[in-house]
Amino acid sequence: MRAIGQDSFGGPDVLKIIEVPRPVPGPAEVLVRVRAAGVNPTDWWHRTTGGLAGDAPVRLGWDVSGVVKAVGPGVTLFQPGDEVFGMPRQPAPAGTYAEYVASPARHLAAKPAGLSHVEAAALPLAALTAWQALVDTADVRPGQRVLVHAAAGGVGHLAVQIAKARGAYVVGTARTVNHDFVRGLGADEVIDYTRTDFVTAARAIDVVIDTIGGDYGPRSLRTLRPGGVVVSLASPAEARLADEARALGLRSIFMITEADRAGMREIASLAGSGRLRARVDTVLPLEQAAKAHEIGEAGHTAGKIVLTVSD
């Protein structure tokens, strides 16, 4: 089968089409014919550094939407012909930039019938990140005030929708050009972080979703009411920040997204009912994975980039 591979770490130009054996599903696994694969910041992090996988280059891609072609021993959830989507194996390598991928059956969910494969492939990693941050980690409840940084971004625009589905009051940060988009997602307030200090504009916040890192964590502490929490998705919280939070009666938590069938089923339910939609900024064929990375790393996309895989 065709897949995207790399021989060394580096820029987008290291990505190339390679021929590799088609995987065979093992016990409790299914073989998925990939129709679309989402592109995420973790992909270029792994491309340049190896990320969580270590020293050797890995086959990239975690988001997938496609059709089950074969099932391994013991699989009861799916059968050939089923349309599925999910985030296999995260944080281990999955290799969804390919024509086929073998996935643990319980890392997938049935694709909502109303979603195309492109729309479905844009959801898993970013939506699971938002879900696990807001629901599993922060336990957002109706009426709470949630601040989402980079609210027009891949994770951010889904976090806004999930927080609204939980009944929260949502404040997002985004450039002015994206304000209508973010409001259209349901945000109650939008702050242009290039013109206004969000620390002074966002007050009495219960939960902050920090997708940016750097000084955003320490600054976000100043927006929280007593008992509030900053959930960091960009980098491990420094001990200093955690200590500072505790001294103020607050919390700072670093989170890594995990493969999660329960979360995927919740996301599928929200998407199937129309309450959660991924905005797809750019669609490119698998062969243009390098271009997808160039666009993504430029940092100006609103929503997600998706690769399509032809027959």
Secondary structure, DSSP 8 states (H G I E B T S, - for coil): -EEEE-SSS-SGGG-EEEE-------TTEEEEEEEEEEE-HHHHHHHHH-GGG-SS-------EEEEEEEE-TT--S--TT-EEEE-TTTTS----SBSEEEEEGGGEEE--TTS-HHHHHTSHHHHHHHHIIIIIIS---TT-EEEETTTTSHHHHHHHHHHHHTT-EEEEE--GGGHHHHHHTT-SEEE-TTTS-HHHHS-SEEEEEESS-TTHHHHHHTTEEEEEEEEESSS---HHHHHHHHHTT-EEEE------HHHHHHHHHHHHTTS----EEEEEEGGGHHHHHHHHHHT--SSEEEEE---
